[in-house]
Amino acid sequence: EYYKFETVLTIDLHTRDTVDILIRDGISEPLDFSWQCQLRFYWLSKEDNLFLQQCNGKFEYGLKR
């Protein structure tokens, strides 16, 4: 249980820091490089699948159902 908590806490702190940087730098457009270089997750309901996107790369998550 401790390792799960530690993992969630680490992810939350990283997310907080990333959002702080984006706000500080005035990043407000989806095409800004600072946003594009972040690893982002998108659920595409049309394809019923999760995709990861970063810069020009787009990858299927490949989760098992």
PQR file of N, CA, C, O and H, with PARSE charges and radii, in Angstrom:
ATOM      1  N   GLU A   1       0.809  -1.199   0.000 -0.4000 1.5000
ATOM      2  CA  GLU A   1       0.000   0.000   0.000 -0.0000 2.0000
ATOM      3  C   GLU A   1       0.855   1.268   0.000  0.5500 1.7000
ATOM      4  O   GLU A   1       0.503   2.258  -0.642 -0.5500 1.4000
ATOM      5  N   TYR A   2       1.965   1.235   0.713 -0.4000 1.5000
ATOM      6  CA  TYR A   2       2.823   2.415   0.786 -0.0000 2.0000
ATOM      7  C   TYR A   2       3.353   2.788  -0.590  0.5500 1.7000
ATOM      8  O   TYR A   2       3.418   3.969  -0.931 -0.5500 1.4000
ATOM      9  H   TYR A   2       2.251   0.431   1.234  0.4000 1.0000
ATOM     10  N   TYR A   3       3.732   1.794  -1.382 -0.4000 1.5000
ATOM     11  CA  TYR A   3       4.298   2.078  -2.706 -0.0000 2.0000
ATOM     12  C   TYR A   3       3.251   2.669  -3.640  0.5500 1.7000
ATOM     13  O   TYR A   3       3.572   3.511  -4.480 -0.5500 1.4000
ATOM     14  H   TYR A   3       3.680   0.835  -1.105  0.4000 1.0000
ATOM     15  N   LYS A   4       2.006   2.235  -3.500 -0.4000 1.5000
ATOM     16  CA  LYS A   4       0.930   2.832  -4.300 -0.0000 2.0000
ATOM     17  C   LYS A   4       0.775   4.304  -3.936  0.5500 1.7000
ATOM     18  O   LYS A   4       0.674   5.166  -4.809 -0.5500 1.4000
ATOM     19  H   LYS A   4       1.746   1.551  -2.818  0.4000 1.0000
ATOM     20  N   PHE A   5       0.759   4.575  -2.646 -0.4000 1.5000
ATOM     21  CA  PHE A   5       0.638   5.958  -2.185 -0.0000 2.0000
ATOM     22  C   PHE A   5       1.810   6.798  -2.683  0.5500 1.7000
ATOM     23  O   PHE A   5       1.623   7.920  -3.154 -0.5500 1.4000
ATOM     24  H   PHE A   5       0.841   3.875  -1.937  0.4000 1.0000
ATOM     25  N   GLU A   6       3.011   6.252  -2.575 -0.4000 1.5000
ATOM     26  CA  GLU A   6       4.207   6.964  -3.015 -0.0000 2.0000
ATOM     27  C   GLU A   6       4.150   7.274  -4.514  0.5500 1.7000
ATOM     28  O   GLU A   6       4.543   8.359  -4.944 -0.5500 1.4000
ATOM     29  H   GLU A   6       3.163   5.341  -2.193  0.4000 1.0000
ATOM     30  N   THR A   7       3.663   6.322  -5.300 -0.4000 1.5000
ATOM     31  CA  THR A   7       3.551   6.519  -6.746 -0.0000 2.0000
ATOM     32  C   THR A   7       2.545   7.614  -7.074  0.5500 1.7000
ATOM     33  O   THR A   7       2.827   8.501  -7.879 -0.5500 1.4000
ATOM     34  H   THR A   7       3.344   5.441  -4.951  0.4000 1.0000
ATOM     35  N   VAL A   8       1.369   7.551  -6.448 -0.4000 1.5000
ATOM     36  CA  VAL A   8       0.337   8.566  -6.692 -0.0000 2.0000
ATOM     37  C   VAL A   8       0.837   9.942  -6.260  0.5500 1.7000
ATOM     38  O   VAL A   8       0.612  10.929  -6.961 -0.5500 1.4000
ATOM     39  H   VAL A   8       1.141   6.830  -5.793  0.4000 1.0000
ATOM     40  N   LEU A   9       1.503  10.015  -5.131 -0.4000 1.5000
ATOM     41  CA  LEU A   9       2.031  11.289  -4.651 -0.0000 2.0000
ATOM     42  C   LEU A   9       3.072  11.855  -5.614  0.5500 1.7000
ATOM     43  O   LEU A   9       3.067  13.052  -5.898 -0.5500 1.4000
ATOM     44  H   LEU A   9       1.686   9.213  -4.562  0.4000 1.0000
ATOM     45  N   THR A  10       3.952  11.013  -6.109 -0.4000 1.5000
ATOM     46  CA  THR A  10       4.979  11.452  -7.056 -0.0000 2.0000
ATOM     47  C   THR A  10       4.349  11.988  -8.336  0.5500 1.7000
ATOM     48  O   THR A  10       4.759  13.034  -8.841 -0.5500 1.4000
ATOM     49  H   THR A  10       3.956  10.040  -5.878  0.4000 1.0000
ATOM     50  N   ILE A  11       3.361  11.282  -8.859 -0.4000 1.5000
ATOM     51  CA  ILE A  11       2.674  11.724 -10.077 -0.0000 2.0000
ATOM     52  C   ILE A  11       1.966  13.054  -9.835  0.5500 1.7000
ATOM     53  O   ILE A  11       2.032  13.957 -10.669 -0.5500 1.4000
ATOM     54  H   ILE A  11       3.028  10.432  -8.449  0.4000 1.0000
ATOM     55  N   ASP A  12       1.288  13.174  -8.692 -0.4000 1.5000
ATOM     56  CA  ASP A  12       0.585  14.421  -8.384 -0.0000 2.0000
ATOM     57  C   ASP A  12       1.551  15.601  -8.254  0.5500 1.7000
ATOM     58  O   ASP A  12       1.255  16.694  -8.738 -0.5500 1.4000
ATOM     59  H   ASP A  12       1.234  12.440  -8.015  0.4000 1.0000
ATOM     60  N   LEU A  13       2.684  15.394  -7.615 -0.4000 1.5000
ATOM     61  CA  LEU A  13       3.661  16.480  -7.473 -0.0000 2.0000
ATOM     62  C   LEU A  13       4.249  16.879  -8.822  0.5500 1.7000
ATOM     63  O   LEU A  13       4.447  18.064  -9.091 -0.5500 1.4000
ATOM     64  H   LEU A  13       2.924  14.507  -7.222  0.4000 1.0000
ATOM     65  N   HIS A  14       4.525  15.903  -9.657 -0.4000 1.5000
ATOM     66  CA  HIS A  14       5.036  16.208 -10.997 -0.0000 2.0000
ATOM     67  C   HIS A  14       4.000  17.003 -11.793  0.5500 1.7000
ATOM     68  O   HIS A  14       4.336  17.978 -12.465 -0.5500 1.4000
ATOM     69  H   HIS A  14       4.365  14.941  -9.439  0.4000 1.0000
ATOM     70  N   THR A  15       2.747  16.580 -11.710 -0.4000 1.5000
ATOM     71  CA  THR A  15       1.671  17.281 -12.422 -0.0000 2.0000
ATOM     72  C   THR A  15       1.533  18.710 -11.909  0.5500 1.7000
ATOM     73  O   THR A  15       1.389  19.644 -12.697 -0.5500 1.4000
ATOM     74  H   THR A  15       2.474  15.788 -11.164  0.4000 1.0000
ATOM     75  N   ARG A  16       1.577  18.877 -10.598 -0.4000 1.5000
ATOM     76  CA  ARG A  16       1.495  20.219 -10.013 -0.0000 2.0000
ATOM     77  C   ARG A  16       2.613  21.113 -10.534  0.5500 1.7000
ATOM     78  O   ARG A  16       2.373  22.252 -10.934 -0.5500 1.4000
ATOM     79  H   ARG A  16       1.695  18.118  -9.958  0.4000 1.0000
ATOM     80  N   ASP A  17       3.828  20.594 -10.527 -0.4000 1.5000
ATOM     81  CA  ASP A  17       4.977  21.375 -10.988 -0.0000 2.0000
ATOM     82  C   ASP A  17       4.868  21.714 -12.471  0.5500 1.7000
ATOM     83  O   ASP A  17       5.207  22.824 -12.882 -0.5500 1.4000
ATOM     84  H   ASP A  17       4.023  19.669 -10.201  0.4000 1.0000
ATOM     85  N   THR A  18       4.400  20.770 -13.268 -0.4000 1.5000
ATOM     86  CA  THR A  18       4.237  21.004 -14.704 -0.0000 2.0000
ATOM     87  C   THR A  18       3.200  22.085 -14.959  0.5500 1.7000
ATOM     88  O   THR A  18       3.422  22.974 -15.781 -0.5500 1.4000
ATOM     89  H   THR A  18       4.125  19.868 -12.934  0.4000 1.0000
ATOM     90  N   VAL A  19       2.069  22.017 -14.264 -0.4000 1.5000
ATOM     91  CA  VAL A  19       1.019  23.032 -14.426 -0.0000 2.0000
ATOM     92  C   VAL A  19       1.537  24.396 -13.980  0.5500 1.7000
ATOM     93  O   VAL A  19       1.264  25.403 -14.634 -0.5500 1.4000
ATOM     94  H   VAL A  19       1.889  21.294 -13.597  0.4000 1.0000
ATOM     95  N   ASP A  20       2.275  24.441 -12.883 -0.4000 1.5000
ATOM     96  CA  ASP A  20       2.855  25.713 -12.425 -0.0000 2.0000
ATOM     97  C   ASP A  20       3.748  26.331 -13.497  0.5500 1.7000
ATOM     98  O   ASP A  20       3.692  27.539 -13.732 -0.5500 1.4000
ATOM     99  H   ASP A  20       2.496  23.624 -12.352  0.4000 1.0000
ATOM    100  N   ILE A  21       4.564  25.517 -14.141 -0.4000 1.5000
ATOM    101  CA  ILE A  21       5.459  26.017 -15.195 -0.0000 2.0000
ATOM    102  C   ILE A  21       4.658  26.528 -16.387  0.5500 1.7000
ATOM    103  O   ILE A  21       4.969  27.586 -16.934 -0.5500 1.4000
ATOM    104  H   ILE A  21       4.610  24.536 -13.950  0.4000 1.0000
ATOM    105  N   LEU A  22       3.635  25.787 -16.792 -0.4000 1.5000
ATOM    106  CA  LEU A  22       2.812  26.214 -17.926 -0.0000 2.0000
ATOM    107  C   LEU A  22       2.116  27.536 -17.630  0.5500 1.7000
ATOM    108  O   LEU A  22       2.037  28.407 -18.496 -0.5500 1.4000
ATOM    109  H   LEU A  22       3.383  24.927 -16.347  0.4000 1.0000
ATOM    110  N   ILE A  23       1.615  27.686 -16.413 -0.4000 1.5000
ATOM    111  CA  ILE A  23       0.962  28.941 -16.022 -0.0000 2.0000
ATOM    112  C   ILE A  23       1.983  30.074 -15.963  0.5500 1.7000
ATOM    113  O   ILE A  23       1.738  31.163 -16.482 -0.5500 1.4000
ATOM    114  H   ILE A  23       1.680  26.978 -15.710  0.4000 1.0000
ATOM    115  N   ARG A  24       3.118  29.820 -15.334 -0.4000 1.5000
ATOM    116  CA  ARG A  24       4.171  30.846 -15.205 -0.0000 2.0000
ATOM    117  C   ARG A  24       4.628  31.359 -16.563  0.5500 1.7000
ATOM    118  O   ARG A  24       4.863  32.554 -16.738 -0.5500 1.4000
ATOM    119  H   ARG A  24       3.317  28.935 -14.912  0.4000 1.0000
ATOM    120  N   ASP A  25       4.755  30.442 -17.529 -0.4000 1.5000
ATOM    121  CA  ASP A  25       5.239  30.818 -18.854 -0.0000 2.0000
ATOM    122  C   ASP A  25       4.129  31.322 -19.774  0.5500 1.7000
ATOM    123  O   ASP A  25       4.391  31.665 -20.927 -0.5500 1.4000
ATOM    124  H   ASP A  25       4.564  29.471 -17.387  0.4000 1.0000
ATOM    125  N   GLY A  26       2.894  31.369 -19.276 -0.4000 1.5000
ATOM    126  CA  GLY A  26       1.782  31.894 -20.065 -0.0000 2.0000
ATOM    127  C   GLY A  26       1.375  30.996 -21.222  0.5500 1.7000
ATOM    128  O   GLY A  26       0.896  31.480 -22.247 -0.5500 1.4000
ATOM    129  H   GLY A  26       2.681  31.090 -18.340  0.4000 1.0000
ATOM    130  N   ILE A  27       1.561  29.707 -21.067 -0.4000 1.5000
ATOM    131  CA  ILE A  27       1.202  28.761 -22.126 -0.0000 2.0000
ATOM    132  C   ILE A  27      -0.311  28.597 -22.124  0.5500 1.7000
ATOM    133  O   ILE A  27      -0.893  28.134 -21.143 -0.5500 1.4000
ATOM    134  H   ILE A  27       1.951  29.314 -20.234  0.4000 1.0000
ATOM    135  N   SER A  28      -0.946  28.981 -23.233 -0.4000 1.5000
ATOM    136  CA  SER A  28      -2.405  28.913 -23.287 -0.0000 2.0000
ATOM    137  C   SER A  28      -2.930  28.326 -24.592  0.5500 1.7000
ATOM    138  O   SER A  28      -4.139  28.162 -24.751 -0.5500 1.4000
ATOM    139  H   SER A  28      -0.473  29.358 -24.030  0.4000 1.0000
ATOM    140  N   GLU A  29      -2.056  28.015 -25.505 -0.4000 1.5000
ATOM    141  CA  GLU A  29      -2.471  27.476 -26.800 -0.0000 2.0000
ATOM    142  C   GLU A  29      -2.018  26.025 -26.934  0.5500 1.7000
ATOM    143  O   GLU A  29      -0.910  25.680 -26.522 -0.5500 1.4000
ATOM    144  H   GLU A  29      -1.073  28.148 -25.375  0.4000 1.0000
ATOM    145  N   PRO A  30      -2.863  25.178 -27.505 -0.5600 1.5000
ATOM    146  CA  PRO A  30      -2.497  23.762 -27.631  0.2800 2.0000
ATOM    147  C   PRO A  30      -1.309  23.514 -28.557  0.5500 1.7000
ATOM    148  O   PRO A  30      -0.720  22.434 -28.515 -0.5500 1.4000
ATOM    149  N   LEU A  31      -0.947  24.479 -29.386 -0.4000 1.5000
ATOM    150  CA  LEU A  31       0.191  24.291 -30.285 -0.0000 2.0000
ATOM    151  C   LEU A  31       1.501  24.839 -29.717  0.5500 1.7000
ATOM    152  O   LEU A  31       2.545  24.727 -30.360 -0.5500 1.4000
ATOM    153  H   LEU A  31      -1.426  25.356 -29.421  0.4000 1.0000
ATOM    154  N   ASP A  32       1.460  25.430 -28.517 -0.4000 1.5000
ATOM    155  CA  ASP A  32       2.693  25.892 -27.874 -0.0000 2.0000
ATOM    156  C   ASP A  32       3.599  24.697 -27.605  0.5500 1.7000
ATOM    157  O   ASP A  32       3.141  23.640 -27.172 -0.5500 1.4000
ATOM    158  H   ASP A  32       0.612  25.521 -27.994  0.4000 1.0000
ATOM    159  N   PHE A  33       4.894  24.879 -27.868 -0.4000 1.5000
ATOM    160  CA  PHE A  33       5.839  23.775 -27.719 -0.0000 2.0000
ATOM    161  C   PHE A  33       5.869  23.229 -26.293  0.5500 1.7000
ATOM    162  O   PHE A  33       5.970  22.019 -26.089 -0.5500 1.4000
ATOM    163  H   PHE A  33       5.266  25.738 -28.219  0.4000 1.0000
ATOM    164  N   SER A  34       5.781  24.115 -25.318 -0.4000 1.5000
ATOM    165  CA  SER A  34       5.826  23.665 -23.922 -0.0000 2.0000
ATOM    166  C   SER A  34       4.680  22.713 -23.592  0.5500 1.7000
ATOM    167  O   SER A  34       4.826  21.835 -22.741 -0.5500 1.4000
ATOM    168  H   SER A  34       5.698  25.098 -25.483  0.4000 1.0000
ATOM    169  N   TRP A  35       3.543  22.882 -24.261 -0.4000 1.5000
ATOM    170  CA  TRP A  35       2.423  21.953 -24.084 -0.0000 2.0000
ATOM    171  C   TRP A  35       2.626  20.710 -24.937  0.5500 1.7000
ATOM    172  O   TRP A  35       2.392  19.593 -24.476 -0.5500 1.4000
ATOM    173  H   TRP A  35       3.424  23.595 -24.952  0.4000 1.0000
ATOM    174  N   GLN A  36       3.056  20.899 -26.168 -0.4000 1.5000
ATOM    175  CA  GLN A  36       3.242  19.774 -27.082 -0.0000 2.0000
ATOM    176  C   GLN A  36       4.268  18.771 -26.556  0.5500 1.7000
ATOM    177  O   GLN A  36       4.137  17.573 -26.807 -0.5500 1.4000
ATOM    178  H   GLN A  36       3.245  21.806 -26.543  0.4000 1.0000
ATOM    179  N   CYS A  37       5.281  19.236 -25.834 -0.4000 1.5000
ATOM    180  CA  CYS A  37       6.330  18.315 -25.376 -0.0000 2.0000
ATOM    181  C   CYS A  37       5.906  17.509 -24.150  0.5500 1.7000
ATOM    182  O   CYS A  37       6.635  16.616 -23.717 -0.5500 1.4000
ATOM    183  H   CYS A  37       5.388  20.209 -25.630  0.4000 1.0000
ATOM    184  N   GLN A  38       4.739  17.814 -23.588 -0.4000 1.5000
ATOM    185  CA  GLN A  38       4.234  17.032 -22.458 -0.0000 2.0000
ATOM    186  C   GLN A  38       3.611  15.731 -22.961  0.5500 1.7000
ATOM    187  O   GLN A  38       2.990  15.706 -24.023 -0.5500 1.4000
ATOM    188  H   GLN A  38       4.147  18.539 -23.939  0.4000 1.0000
ATOM    189  N   LEU A  39       3.776  14.658 -22.201 -0.4000 1.5000
ATOM    190  CA  LEU A  39       3.121  13.396 -22.531 -0.0000 2.0000
ATOM    191  C   LEU A  39       1.656  13.519 -22.143  0.5500 1.7000
ATOM    192  O   LEU A  39       1.330  13.734 -20.976 -0.5500 1.4000
ATOM    193  H   LEU A  39       4.280  14.678 -21.337  0.4000 1.0000
ATOM    194  N   ARG A  40       0.772  13.381 -23.134 -0.4000 1.5000
ATOM    195  CA  ARG A  40      -0.657  13.567 -22.915 -0.0000 2.0000
ATOM    196  C   ARG A  40      -1.406  12.289 -23.266  0.5500 1.7000
ATOM    197  O   ARG A  40      -0.994  11.533 -24.145 -0.5500 1.4000
ATOM    198  H   ARG A  40       1.037  13.207 -24.082  0.4000 1.0000
ATOM    199  N   PHE A  41      -2.507  12.062 -22.568 -0.4000 1.5000
ATOM    200  CA  PHE A  41      -3.335  10.881 -22.784 -0.0000 2.0000
ATOM    201  C   PHE A  41      -4.690  11.329 -23.310  0.5500 1.7000
ATOM    202  O   PHE A  41      -5.303  12.249 -22.769 -0.5500 1.4000
ATOM    203  H   PHE A  41      -2.842  12.677 -21.854  0.4000 1.0000
ATOM    204  N   TYR A  42      -5.155  10.671 -24.370 -0.4000 1.5000
ATOM    205  CA  TYR A  42      -6.446  10.998 -24.974 -0.0000 2.0000
ATOM    206  C   TYR A  42      -7.252   9.726 -25.167  0.5500 1.7000
ATOM    207  O   TYR A  42      -6.757   8.734 -25.702 -0.5500 1.4000
ATOM    208  H   TYR A  42      -4.658   9.924 -24.810  0.4000 1.0000
ATOM    209  N   TRP A  43      -8.507   9.769 -24.723 -0.4000 1.5000
ATOM    210  CA  TRP A  43      -9.427   8.672 -24.988 -0.0000 2.0000
ATOM    211  C   TRP A  43     -10.219   9.047 -26.236  0.5500 1.7000
ATOM    212  O   TRP A  43     -10.922  10.058 -26.253 -0.5500 1.4000
ATOM    213  H   TRP A  43      -8.909  10.575 -24.289  0.4000 1.0000
ATOM    214  N   LEU A  44     -10.103   8.231 -27.279 -0.4000 1.5000
ATOM    215  CA  LEU A  44     -10.845   8.468 -28.513 -0.0000 2.0000
ATOM    216  C   LEU A  44     -12.007   7.488 -28.555  0.5500 1.7000
ATOM    217  O   LEU A  44     -11.835   6.302 -28.840 -0.5500 1.4000
ATOM    218  H   LEU A  44      -9.532   7.410 -27.265  0.4000 1.0000
ATOM    219  N   SER A  45     -13.198   8.014 -28.262 -0.4000 1.5000
ATOM    220  CA  SER A  45     -14.365   7.139 -28.170 -0.0000 2.0000
ATOM    221  C   SER A  45     -14.694   6.497 -29.512  0.5500 1.7000
ATOM    222  O   SER A  45     -15.202   5.376 -29.553 -0.5500 1.4000
ATOM    223  H   SER A  45     -13.338   8.977 -28.030  0.4000 1.0000
ATOM    224  N   LYS A  46     -14.410   7.194 -30.606 -0.4000 1.5000
ATOM    225  CA  LYS A  46     -14.676   6.628 -31.932 -0.0000 2.0000
ATOM    226  C   LYS A  46     -13.875   5.342 -32.142  0.5500 1.7000
ATOM    227  O   LYS A  46     -14.360   4.392 -32.758 -0.5500 1.4000
ATOM    228  H   LYS A  46     -13.997   8.104 -30.573  0.4000 1.0000
ATOM    229  N   GLU A  47     -12.649   5.321 -31.626 -0.4000 1.5000
ATOM    230  CA  GLU A  47     -11.798   4.136 -31.751 -0.0000 2.0000
ATOM    231  C   GLU A  47     -11.855   3.261 -30.504  0.5500 1.7000
ATOM    232  O   GLU A  47     -11.278   2.174 -30.475 -0.5500 1.4000
ATOM    233  H   GLU A  47     -12.255   6.093 -31.126  0.4000 1.0000
ATOM    234  N   ASP A  48     -12.559   3.741 -29.468 -0.4000 1.5000
ATOM    235  CA  ASP A  48     -12.703   3.024 -28.202 -0.0000 2.0000
ATOM    236  C   ASP A  48     -11.341   2.594 -27.662  0.5500 1.7000
ATOM    237  O   ASP A  48     -11.134   1.437 -27.297 -0.5500 1.4000
ATOM    238  H   ASP A  48     -13.028   4.623 -29.492  0.4000 1.0000
ATOM    239  N   ASN A  49     -10.412   3.565 -27.620 -0.4000 1.5000
ATOM    240  CA  ASN A  49      -9.066   3.236 -27.181 -0.0000 2.0000
ATOM    241  C   ASN A  49      -8.363   4.475 -26.627  0.5500 1.7000
ATOM    242  O   ASN A  49      -8.756   5.609 -26.898 -0.5500 1.4000
ATOM    243  H   ASN A  49     -10.580   4.505 -27.917  0.4000 1.0000
ATOM    244  N   LEU A  50      -7.327   4.228 -25.854 -0.4000 1.5000
ATOM    245  CA  LEU A  50      -6.525   5.281 -25.254 -0.0000 2.0000
ATOM    246  C   LEU A  50      -5.253   5.480 -26.068  0.5500 1.7000
ATOM    247  O   LEU A  50      -4.609   4.515 -26.479 -0.5500 1.4000
ATOM    248  H   LEU A  50      -7.008   3.306 -25.634  0.4000 1.0000
ATOM    249  N   PHE A  51      -4.896   6.757 -26.299 -0.4000 1.5000
ATOM    250  CA  PHE A  51      -3.697   7.081 -27.063 -0.0000 2.0000
ATOM    251  C   PHE A  51      -2.812   8.016 -26.253  0.5500 1.7000
ATOM    252  O   PHE A  51      -3.302   8.840 -25.481 -0.5500 1.4000
ATOM    253  H   PHE A  51      -5.419   7.541 -25.966  0.4000 1.0000
ATOM    254  N   LEU A  52      -1.515   7.881 -26.437 -0.4000 1.5000
ATOM    255  CA  LEU A  52      -0.526   8.776 -25.848 -0.0000 2.0000
ATOM    256  C   LEU A  52       0.009   9.649 -26.962  0.5500 1.7000
ATOM    257  O   LEU A  52       0.255   9.178 -28.073 -0.5500 1.4000
ATOM    258  H   LEU A  52      -1.117   7.212 -27.065  0.4000 1.0000
ATOM    259  N   GLN A  53       0.188  10.918 -26.658 -0.4000 1.5000
ATOM    260  CA  GLN A  53       0.687  11.835 -27.674 -0.0000 2.0000
ATOM    261  C   GLN A  53       1.730  12.750 -27.058  0.5500 1.7000
ATOM    262  O   GLN A  53       1.566  13.251 -25.945 -0.5500 1.4000
ATOM    263  H   GLN A  53      -0.012  11.300 -25.756  0.4000 1.0000
ATOM    264  N   GLN A  54       2.812  12.959 -27.808 -0.4000 1.5000
ATOM    265  CA  GLN A  54       3.869  13.878 -27.393 -0.0000 2.0000
ATOM    266  C   GLN A  54       4.539  14.400 -28.653  0.5500 1.7000
ATOM    267  O   GLN A  54       5.008  13.627 -29.489 -0.5500 1.4000
ATOM    268  H   GLN A  54       2.946  12.552 -28.711  0.4000 1.0000
ATOM    269  N   CYS A  55       4.578  15.722 -28.778 -0.4000 1.5000
ATOM    270  CA  CYS A  55       5.083  16.365 -29.996 -0.0000 2.0000
ATOM    271  C   CYS A  55       4.365  15.765 -31.205  0.5500 1.7000
ATOM    272  O   CYS A  55       3.136  15.803 -31.261 -0.5500 1.4000
ATOM    273  H   CYS A  55       4.198  16.350 -28.099  0.4000 1.0000
ATOM    274  N   ASN A  56       5.096  15.218 -32.166 -0.4000 1.5000
ATOM    275  CA  ASN A  56       4.459  14.647 -33.355 -0.0000 2.0000
ATOM    276  C   ASN A  56       4.155  13.164 -33.220  0.5500 1.7000
ATOM    277  O   ASN A  56       3.604  12.565 -34.144 -0.5500 1.4000
ATOM    278  H   ASN A  56       6.095  15.187 -32.121  0.4000 1.0000
ATOM    279  N   GLY A  57       4.498  12.563 -32.097 -0.4000 1.5000
ATOM    280  CA  GLY A  57       4.275  11.132 -31.912 -0.0000 2.0000
ATOM    281  C   GLY A  57       2.917  10.838 -31.300  0.5500 1.7000
ATOM    282  O   GLY A  57       2.489  11.507 -30.358 -0.5500 1.4000
ATOM    283  H   GLY A  57       4.945  13.050 -31.347  0.4000 1.0000
ATOM    284  N   LYS A  58       2.245   9.834 -31.842 -0.4000 1.5000
ATOM    285  CA  LYS A  58       0.953   9.394 -31.314 -0.0000 2.0000
ATOM    286  C   LYS A  58       0.983   7.875 -31.265  0.5500 1.7000
ATOM    287  O   LYS A  58       1.220   7.215 -32.277 -0.5500 1.4000
ATOM    288  H   LYS A  58       2.592   9.291 -32.607  0.4000 1.0000
ATOM    289  N   PHE A  59       0.742   7.327 -30.081 -0.4000 1.5000
ATOM    290  CA  PHE A  59       0.869   5.894 -29.895 -0.0000 2.0000
ATOM    291  C   PHE A  59      -0.353   5.329 -29.191  0.5500 1.7000
ATOM    292  O   PHE A  59      -0.900   5.941 -28.274 -0.5500 1.4000
ATOM    293  H   PHE A  59       0.549   7.863 -29.259  0.4000 1.0000
ATOM    294  N   GLU A  60      -0.768   4.165 -29.630 -0.4000 1.5000
ATOM    295  CA  GLU A  60      -1.847   3.458 -28.962 -0.0000 2.0000
ATOM    296  C   GLU A  60      -1.316   2.941 -27.633  0.5500 1.7000
ATOM    297  O   GLU A  60      -0.209   2.408 -27.563 -0.5500 1.4000
ATOM    298  H   GLU A  60      -0.324   3.667 -30.376  0.4000 1.0000
ATOM    299  N   TYR A  61      -2.110   3.099 -26.584 -0.4000 1.5000
ATOM    300  CA  TYR A  61      -1.663   2.685 -25.257 -0.0000 2.0000
ATOM    301  C   TYR A  61      -1.455   1.179 -25.176  0.5500 1.7000
ATOM    302  O   TYR A  61      -0.513   0.713 -24.537 -0.5500 1.4000
ATOM    303  H   TYR A  61      -3.009   3.532 -26.641  0.4000 1.0000
ATOM    304  N   GLY A  62      -2.322   0.429 -25.816 -0.4000 1.5000
ATOM    305  CA  GLY A  62      -2.161  -1.022 -25.861 -0.0000 2.0000
ATOM    306  C   GLY A  62      -2.619  -1.731 -24.612  0.5500 1.7000
ATOM    307  O   GLY A  62      -2.081  -2.781 -24.262 -0.5500 1.4000
ATOM    308  H   GLY A  62      -3.088   0.808 -26.335  0.4000 1.0000
ATOM    309  N   LEU A  63      -3.608  -1.173 -23.930 -0.4000 1.5000
ATOM    310  CA  LEU A  63      -4.086  -1.821 -22.724 -0.0000 2.0000
ATOM    311  C   LEU A  63      -4.831  -3.111 -23.053  0.5500 1.7000
ATOM    312  O   LEU A  63      -5.463  -3.237 -24.102 -0.5500 1.4000
ATOM    313  H   LEU A  63      -4.045  -0.320 -24.214  0.4000 1.0000
ATOM    314  N   LYS A  64      -4.740  -4.038 -22.154 -0.4000 1.5000
ATOM    315  CA  LYS A  64      -5.415  -5.327 -22.334 -0.0000 2.0000
ATOM    316  C   LYS A  64      -6.786  -5.251 -21.693  0.5500 1.7000
ATOM    317  O   LYS A  64      -6.946  -4.709 -20.600 -0.5500 1.4000
ATOM    318  H   LYS A  64      -4.227  -3.935 -21.302  0.4000 1.0000
ATOM    319  N   ARG A  65      -7.769  -5.795 -22.381 -0.4000 1.5000
ATOM    320  CA  ARG A  65      -9.137  -5.809 -21.838 -0.0000 2.0000
ATOM    321  C   ARG A  65      -9.558  -7.204 -21.535  0.5500 1.7000
ATOM    322  O   ARG A  65     -10.676  -7.424 -21.070 -0.5500 1.4000
ATOM    323  H   ARG A  65      -7.639  -6.235 -23.270  0.4000 1.0000
TER
END
